[in-house]
């Protein structure tokens, strides 16, 4: 999304519409605030430089114990 800024309020409204989710006005500001936080965290992760030699793991295993 180079050159464009995500309008989180518009995104929340469109996703609620797409999911047929009734988002009450009293909760909308809180949902937008949380998505702003998610966006900030995702930006940090996406900007983290990875070496060209990194390969994606084909399988992820979860081990317990």
C-alpha angles and dihedrals in degrees: 000000000000116000094012130094119216112240099216094193091054090045092053092048093048094046091049088052093046092049092043087237119158104224109192116222091237091062100038097087091050092049091050091049091052092049089050088056091047090050091052092050092046090051091056091050094046093049094052107113117236124196116249089241094065114113126196115250110248093208132027116203126197116209124193125199 
